[in-house]
Amino acid sequence: MIAVSYPLNKILTGLARAHVTREKLSDAELAGHDLSDAERSALLAGDIRRLYDLGANPYLIRRVFRPRFPI
């Protein structure tokens, strides 16, 4: 079972609510969030598989990282 990461999902929820899509996130977007090093590096790289493994909600991953998914 995958553990859910509250800080990771909180950042993704905020971006999804703002209808923001990204290939990857910037340091500025991550500032002030209590993320682990692994979470931070996955967001900076836009590594959707790693984000899922770290406990990000798949729906939120798809909403925020939509450009990384083929149509």
KATAWO-V817769 format. One record per pair of residues at least 24 apart in sequence whose ideal C-beta (glycine too) atoms are under 10 Angstrom apart, sorted by the first residue. I is the first residue (numbers start at 1). GAP is how many residues later the second one is. D is the distance in Angstrom with one decimal. If there is no record, write none. Layout:
# KATAWO-V817769
I:GAP:D  I:GAP:D
This chain:
# KATAWO-V817769
2:50:7.6  2:51:7.0  2:52:8.2  2:53:5.5  2:54:9.2  2:56:10.0  3:50:9.9  3:51:8.3  3:52:5.0  4:50:9.5  4:51:4.6  4:52:8.5  4:53:7.6  5:30:8.2  5:31:7.8  5:33:9.6  5:34:6.3  5:46:9.0  5:49:5.7  5:50:3.8  5:51:6.6  5:52:9.3  6:28:8.8  6:49:8.6  7:26:5.5  7:27:4.8  7:28:5.3  7:29:8.1  7:32:7.0  7:33:9.8  7:48:9.8  8:25:8.5  8:26:9.8  8:27:6.5  8:28:8.4  8:30:9.7  8:31:5.0  8:32:9.4  8:34:8.3  8:35:7.7  8:43:7.0  8:46:6.2  8:47:6.2  8:48:5.0  8:49:8.6  8:52:8.8  8:53:9.8  9:42:9.8  9:46:7.4  9:47:6.1  9:48:5.3  9:50:10.0  9:51:6.2  9:52:9.7  10:24:9.1  10:25:9.6  10:50:9.8  11:24:7.4  11:28:8.6  11:32:7.2  11:45:9.1  11:49:9.0  11:53:8.7  12:31:8.6  12:39:8.1  12:44:6.0  12:45:6.8  12:47:9.1  12:48:3.8  12:49:6.9  12:50:10.0  12:51:7.5  12:52:5.3  12:53:8.9  13:44:8.1  13:46:9.9  13:47:6.2  13:50:9.1  13:51:9.2  14:46:9.8  14:50:9.4  15:28:10.0  15:45:8.1  15:48:7.8  15:49:4.8  15:50:9.5  16:41:9.3  16:43:8.2  16:44:5.5  16:45:9.5  16:46:9.2  16:47:4.1  16:48:5.7  16:50:9.9  17:43:10.0  17:46:9.2  18:46:9.7  19:44:8.5  19:45:9.8  20:43:8.9  20:44:6.7  20:46:9.8  21:41:9.9  21:42:7.6  21:43:6.3  21:44:7.2  21:45:4.6  21:46:5.7  21:47:9.2  22:24:6.9  22:42:6.0  22:43:6.4  22:44:8.6  22:45:7.2  22:46:8.7  23:42:7.3  23:43:9.7  23:44:5.3  23:45:6.2  24:24:10.0  24:41:8.1  24:43:9.7  24:44:8.6  25:39:8.2  25:40:9.2
